[in-house]
């Protein structure tokens, strides 16, 4: 029997597996409604408050204003979701930029990070009180999830990709698919097939949000967006302003020429897998907080969406991956708000097909000559 979500905003079931990225939290009635700002108690100053809906205000609100509020709410939801897509897409772009290889096991690295975060939170915040303050436990979960995912990504590179470095392009792809299936089953056998619940209420009490005019921004989504943007900015600065970043760009441009200049391409490849996997691990914890639950199959859907974002922005281009993730998140959020939630995946992969047909190099990608 398929597991049942613990709340009205939980993921829907597809073939017995929970698809965590098939959710639109703004459609179902919840304390996060964009109209949930009237009569609020001031919790953390003028902006942070617990939102409560007043039926008389909801009924008296003009239809055009309600539509505008819903649009603004969906834009914020899309940006928050897109920032997570962007974090995962960066791993695809970084690896492809250096090795010109698609790491389709990256989604399972993301899933593993989510489970590592859940294990840490269960150990530190388990029971009625826990032995660590909630925010300390969350920080530890983010740190260990990123570190564990980074080590797992580096191990995948050493065991699954490095021996096939000089093989045909099909061989690493098949190896990646095998690693993906292997990691899914390892996590399922180790933790069970049922969904795992993240203790979101310990950090973000239900109804806590940031009030901006007529729109309520849920606190957990503000946190997810803030962490994602900080990480993307730091990665961009690392690649463009540091010696390591210059070495990464040189290796991506011409690994043989970079080796003549004293750069170790193998070291750069390993560091690339470490960085991309660390970001994916943090993204896994953020998704667990965003939706409140995770499962062992979540990496497949998230990986496909992140791959779509990377292609849309220009795979191999880091800023393109960030832009592609934000565009994809906005398209999905607006699409399910004004069309139907069942078309969410259709919207994502329609964007992928259009990008491949109209601009194969992506929005920020450049046409390059094939190396011979």
Secondary structure as a PSIPRED ss2 file (coil, helix, strand):
# PSIPRED VFORMAT (PSIPRED V4.0)

   1 X C   1.000  0.000  0.000
   2 X C   1.000  0.000  0.000
   3 X C   1.000  0.000  0.000
   4 X C   1.000  0.000  0.000
   5 X C   1.000  0.000  0.000
   6 X C   1.000  0.000  0.000
   7 X C   1.000  0.000  0.000
   8 X C   1.000  0.000  0.000
   9 X C   1.000  0.000  0.000
  10 X C   1.000  0.000  0.000
  11 X C   1.000  0.000  0.000
  12 X C   1.000  0.000  0.000
  13 X E   0.000  0.000  1.000
  14 X E   0.000  0.000  1.000
  15 X C   1.000  0.000  0.000
  16 X C   1.000  0.000  0.000
  17 X E   0.000  0.000  1.000
  18 X E   0.000  0.000  1.000
  19 X C   1.000  0.000  0.000
  20 X C   1.000  0.000  0.000
  21 X C   1.000  0.000  0.000
  22 X C   1.000  0.000  0.000
  23 X C   1.000  0.000  0.000
  24 X C   1.000  0.000  0.000
  25 X C   1.000  0.000  0.000
  26 X C   1.000  0.000  0.000
  27 X C   1.000  0.000  0.000
  28 X C   1.000  0.000  0.000
  29 X C   1.000  0.000  0.000
  30 X C   1.000  0.000  0.000
  31 X C   1.000  0.000  0.000
  32 X C   1.000  0.000  0.000
  33 X C   1.000  0.000  0.000
  34 X C   1.000  0.000  0.000
  35 X C   1.000  0.000  0.000
  36 X C   1.000  0.000  0.000
  37 X C   1.000  0.000  0.000
  38 X C   1.000  0.000  0.000
  39 X C   1.000  0.000  0.000
  40 X C   1.000  0.000  0.000
  41 X E   0.000  0.000  1.000
  42 X E   0.000  0.000  1.000
  43 X E   0.000  0.000  1.000
  44 X E   0.000  0.000  1.000
  45 X C   1.000  0.000  0.000
  46 X C   1.000  0.000  0.000
  47 X C   1.000  0.000  0.000
  48 X E   0.000  0.000  1.000
  49 X E   0.000  0.000  1.000
  50 X E   0.000  0.000  1.000
  51 X C   1.000  0.000  0.000
  52 X C   1.000  0.000  0.000
  53 X C   1.000  0.000  0.000
  54 X C   1.000  0.000  0.000
  55 X H   0.000  1.000  0.000
  56 X H   0.000  1.000  0.000
  57 X H   0.000  1.000  0.000
  58 X H   0.000  1.000  0.000
  59 X H   0.000  1.000  0.000
  60 X H   0.000  1.000  0.000
  61 X C   1.000  0.000  0.000
  62 X C   1.000  0.000  0.000
  63 X H   0.000  1.000  0.000
  64 X H   0.000  1.000  0.000
  65 X H   0.000  1.000  0.000
  66 X H   0.000  1.000  0.000
  67 X H   0.000  1.000  0.000
  68 X H   0.000  1.000  0.000
  69 X H   0.000  1.000  0.000
  70 X H   0.000  1.000  0.000
  71 X H   0.000  1.000  0.000
  72 X H   0.000  1.000  0.000
  73 X H   0.000  1.000  0.000
  74 X H   0.000  1.000  0.000
  75 X H   0.000  1.000  0.000
  76 X H   0.000  1.000  0.000
  77 X H   0.000  1.000  0.000
  78 X H   0.000  1.000  0.000
  79 X H   0.000  1.000  0.000
  80 X H   0.000  1.000  0.000
  81 X H   0.000  1.000  0.000
  82 X H   0.000  1.000  0.000
  83 X H   0.000  1.000  0.000
  84 X H   0.000  1.000  0.000
  85 X H   0.000  1.000  0.000
  86 X H   0.000  1.000  0.000
  87 X H   0.000  1.000  0.000
  88 X H   0.000  1.000  0.000
  89 X H   0.000  1.000  0.000
  90 X H   0.000  1.000  0.000
  91 X H   0.000  1.000  0.000
  92 X H   0.000  1.000  0.000
  93 X H   0.000  1.000  0.000
  94 X H   0.000  1.000  0.000
  95 X H   0.000  1.000  0.000
  96 X H   0.000  1.000  0.000
  97 X H   0.000  1.000  0.000
  98 X H   0.000  1.000  0.000
  99 X H   0.000  1.000  0.000
 100 X C   1.000  0.000  0.000
 101 X C   1.000  0.000  0.000
 102 X C   1.000  0.000  0.000
 103 X C   1.000  0.000  0.000
 104 X C   1.000  0.000  0.000
 105 X C   1.000  0.000  0.000
 106 X H   0.000  1.000  0.000
 107 X H   0.000  1.000  0.000
 108 X H   0.000  1.000  0.000
 109 X H   0.000  1.000  0.000
 110 X H   0.000  1.000  0.000
 111 X H   0.000  1.000  0.000
 112 X H   0.000  1.000  0.000
 113 X H   0.000  1.000  0.000
 114 X H   0.000  1.000  0.000
 115 X H   0.000  1.000  0.000
 116 X H   0.000  1.000  0.000
 117 X H   0.000  1.000  0.000
 118 X H   0.000  1.000  0.000
 119 X H   0.000  1.000  0.000
 120 X H   0.000  1.000  0.000
 121 X H   0.000  1.000  0.000
 122 X H   0.000  1.000  0.000
 123 X H   0.000  1.000  0.000
 124 X H   0.000  1.000  0.000
 125 X H   0.000  1.000  0.000
 126 X C   1.000  0.000  0.000
 127 X C   1.000  0.000  0.000
 128 X C   1.000  0.000  0.000
 129 X C   1.000  0.000  0.000
 130 X C   1.000  0.000  0.000
 131 X C   1.000  0.000  0.000
 132 X C   1.000  0.000  0.000
 133 X C   1.000  0.000  0.000
 134 X H   0.000  1.000  0.000
 135 X H   0.000  1.000  0.000
 136 X H   0.000  1.000  0.000
 137 X H   0.000  1.000  0.000
 138 X H   0.000  1.000  0.000
 139 X H   0.000  1.000  0.000
 140 X H   0.000  1.000  0.000
 141 X H   0.000  1.000  0.000
 142 X H   0.000  1.000  0.000
 143 X H   0.000  1.000  0.000
 144 X H   0.000  1.000  0.000
 145 X H   0.000  1.000  0.000
 146 X H   0.000  1.000  0.000
 147 X H   0.000  1.000  0.000
 148 X H   0.000  1.000  0.000
 149 X H   0.000  1.000  0.000
 150 X H   0.000  1.000  0.000
 151 X H   0.000  1.000  0.000
 152 X H   0.000  1.000  0.000
 153 X H   0.000  1.000  0.000
 154 X H   0.000  1.000  0.000
 155 X H   0.000  1.000  0.000
 156 X H   0.000  1.000  0.000
 157 X H   0.000  1.000  0.000
 158 X H   0.000  1.000  0.000
 159 X H   0.000  1.000  0.000
 160 X H   0.000  1.000  0.000
 161 X H   0.000  1.000  0.000
 162 X H   0.000  1.000  0.000
 163 X H   0.000  1.000  0.000
 164 X H   0.000  1.000  0.000
 165 X C   1.000  0.000  0.000
 166 X C   1.000  0.000  0.000
 167 X C   1.000  0.000  0.000
 168 X C   1.000  0.000  0.000
 169 X H   0.000  1.000  0.000
 170 X H   0.000  1.000  0.000
 171 X H   0.000  1.000  0.000
 172 X H   0.000  1.000  0.000
 173 X H   0.000  1.000  0.000
 174 X H   0.000  1.000  0.000
 175 X H   0.000  1.000  0.000
 176 X H   0.000  1.000  0.000
 177 X H   0.000  1.000  0.000
 178 X H   0.000  1.000  0.000
 179 X H   0.000  1.000  0.000
 180 X H   0.000  1.000  0.000
 181 X H   0.000  1.000  0.000
 182 X H   0.000  1.000  0.000
 183 X H   0.000  1.000  0.000
 184 X H   0.000  1.000  0.000
 185 X H   0.000  1.000  0.000
 186 X H   0.000  1.000  0.000
 187 X H   0.000  1.000  0.000
 188 X H   0.000  1.000  0.000
 189 X H   0.000  1.000  0.000
 190 X H   0.000  1.000  0.000
 191 X H   0.000  1.000  0.000
 192 X C   1.000  0.000  0.000
 193 X C   1.000  0.000  0.000
 194 X C   1.000  0.000  0.000
 195 X C   1.000  0.000  0.000
 196 X E   0.000  0.000  1.000
 197 X E   0.000  0.000  1.000
 198 X C   1.000  0.000  0.000
 199 X C   1.000  0.000  0.000
 200 X H   0.000  1.000  0.000
 201 X H   0.000  1.000  0.000
 202 X H   0.000  1.000  0.000
 203 X C   1.000  0.000  0.000
 204 X C   1.000  0.000  0.000
 205 X C   1.000  0.000  0.000
 206 X C   1.000  0.000  0.000
 207 X C   1.000  0.000  0.000
 208 X E   0.000  0.000  1.000
 209 X E   0.000  0.000  1.000
 210 X E   0.000  0.000  1.000
 211 X E   0.000  0.000  1.000
 212 X E   0.000  0.000  1.000
 213 X C   1.000  0.000  0.000
 214 X C   1.000  0.000  0.000
 215 X E   0.000  0.000  1.000
 216 X E   0.000  0.000  1.000
 217 X E   0.000  0.000  1.000
 218 X E   0.000  0.000  1.000
 219 X H   0.000  1.000  0.000
 220 X H   0.000  1.000  0.000
 221 X H   0.000  1.000  0.000
 222 X H   0.000  1.000  0.000
 223 X H   0.000  1.000  0.000
 224 X H   0.000  1.000  0.000
 225 X H   0.000  1.000  0.000
 226 X H   0.000  1.000  0.000
 227 X H   0.000  1.000  0.000
 228 X H   0.000  1.000  0.000
 229 X H   0.000  1.000  0.000
 230 X H   0.000  1.000  0.000
 231 X H   0.000  1.000  0.000
 232 X H   0.000  1.000  0.000
 233 X H   0.000  1.000  0.000
 234 X H   0.000  1.000  0.000
 235 X H   0.000  1.000  0.000
 236 X H   0.000  1.000  0.000
 237 X H   0.000  1.000  0.000
 238 X H   0.000  1.000  0.000
 239 X H   0.000  1.000  0.000
 240 X H   0.000  1.000  0.000
 241 X H   0.000  1.000  0.000
 242 X C   1.000  0.000  0.000
 243 X H   0.000  1.000  0.000
 244 X H   0.000  1.000  0.000
 245 X H   0.000  1.000  0.000
 246 X H   0.000  1.000  0.000
 247 X H   0.000  1.000  0.000
 248 X H   0.000  1.000  0.000
 249 X H   0.000  1.000  0.000
 250 X H   0.000  1.000  0.000
 251 X H   0.000  1.000  0.000
 252 X H   0.000  1.000  0.000
 253 X H   0.000  1.000  0.000
 254 X C   1.000  0.000  0.000
 255 X H   0.000  1.000  0.000
 256 X H   0.000  1.000  0.000
 257 X H   0.000  1.000  0.000
 258 X H   0.000  1.000  0.000
 259 X H   0.000  1.000  0.000
 260 X H   0.000  1.000  0.000
 261 X C   1.000  0.000  0.000
 262 X C   1.000  0.000  0.000
 263 X C   1.000  0.000  0.000
 264 X C   1.000  0.000  0.000
 265 X H   0.000  1.000  0.000
 266 X H   0.000  1.000  0.000
 267 X H   0.000  1.000  0.000
 268 X H   0.000  1.000  0.000
 269 X H   0.000  1.000  0.000
 270 X H   0.000  1.000  0.000
 271 X H   0.000  1.000  0.000
 272 X H   0.000  1.000  0.000
 273 X H   0.000  1.000  0.000
 274 X H   0.000  1.000  0.000
 275 X H   0.000  1.000  0.000
 276 X H   0.000  1.000  0.000
 277 X H   0.000  1.000  0.000
 278 X H   0.000  1.000  0.000
 279 X H   0.000  1.000  0.000
 280 X H   0.000  1.000  0.000
 281 X H   0.000  1.000  0.000
 282 X H   0.000  1.000  0.000
 283 X H   0.000  1.000  0.000
 284 X H   0.000  1.000  0.000
 285 X H   0.000  1.000  0.000
 286 X H   0.000  1.000  0.000
 287 X H   0.000  1.000  0.000
 288 X H   0.000  1.000  0.000
 289 X H   0.000  1.000  0.000
 290 X H   0.000  1.000  0.000
 291 X H   0.000  1.000  0.000
 292 X C   1.000  0.000  0.000
 293 X E   0.000  0.000  1.000
 294 X E   0.000  0.000  1.000
 295 X C   1.000  0.000  0.000
 296 X C   1.000  0.000  0.000
 297 X C   1.000  0.000  0.000
 298 X H   0.000  1.000  0.000
 299 X H   0.000  1.000  0.000
 300 X H   0.000  1.000  0.000
 301 X H   0.000  1.000  0.000
 302 X H   0.000  1.000  0.000
 303 X H   0.000  1.000  0.000
 304 X H   0.000  1.000  0.000
 305 X H   0.000  1.000  0.000
 306 X H   0.000  1.000  0.000
 307 X H   0.000  1.000  0.000
 308 X H   0.000  1.000  0.000
 309 X H   0.000  1.000  0.000
 310 X H   0.000  1.000  0.000
 311 X H   0.000  1.000  0.000
 312 X H   0.000  1.000  0.000
 313 X H   0.000  1.000  0.000
 314 X C   1.000  0.000  0.000
 315 X C   1.000  0.000  0.000
 316 X C   1.000  0.000  0.000
 317 X C   1.000  0.000  0.000
 318 X H   0.000  1.000  0.000
 319 X H   0.000  1.000  0.000
 320 X H   0.000  1.000  0.000
 321 X H   0.000  1.000  0.000
 322 X H   0.000  1.000  0.000
 323 X H   0.000  1.000  0.000
 324 X H   0.000  1.000  0.000
 325 X H   0.000  1.000  0.000
 326 X H   0.000  1.000  0.000
 327 X H   0.000  1.000  0.000
 328 X H   0.000  1.000  0.000
 329 X H   0.000  1.000  0.000
 330 X H   0.000  1.000  0.000
 331 X H   0.000  1.000  0.000
 332 X H   0.000  1.000  0.000
 333 X H   0.000  1.000  0.000
 334 X H   0.000  1.000  0.000
 335 X H   0.000  1.000  0.000
 336 X H   0.000  1.000  0.000
 337 X H   0.000  1.000  0.000
 338 X H   0.000  1.000  0.000
 339 X C   1.000  0.000  0.000
 340 X C   1.000  0.000  0.000
 341 X H   0.000  1.000  0.000
 342 X H   0.000  1.000  0.000
 343 X H   0.000  1.000  0.000
 344 X H   0.000  1.000  0.000
 345 X H   0.000  1.000  0.000
 346 X H   0.000  1.000  0.000
 347 X H   0.000  1.000  0.000
 348 X H   0.000  1.000  0.000
 349 X H   0.000  1.000  0.000
 350 X H   0.000  1.000  0.000
 351 X H   0.000  1.000  0.000
 352 X H   0.000  1.000  0.000
 353 X H   0.000  1.000  0.000
 354 X H   0.000  1.000  0.000
 355 X H   0.000  1.000  0.000
 356 X H   0.000  1.000  0.000
 357 X H   0.000  1.000  0.000
 358 X H   0.000  1.000  0.000
 359 X C   1.000  0.000  0.000
 360 X C   1.000  0.000  0.000
 361 X C   1.000  0.000  0.000
 362 X C   1.000  0.000  0.000
 363 X C   1.000  0.000  0.000
 364 X C   1.000  0.000  0.000
 365 X C   1.000  0.000  0.000
 366 X C   1.000  0.000  0.000
 367 X C   1.000  0.000  0.000
 368 X C   1.000  0.000  0.000
 369 X C   1.000  0.000  0.000
 370 X C   1.000  0.000  0.000
 371 X C   1.000  0.000  0.000
 372 X C   1.000  0.000  0.000
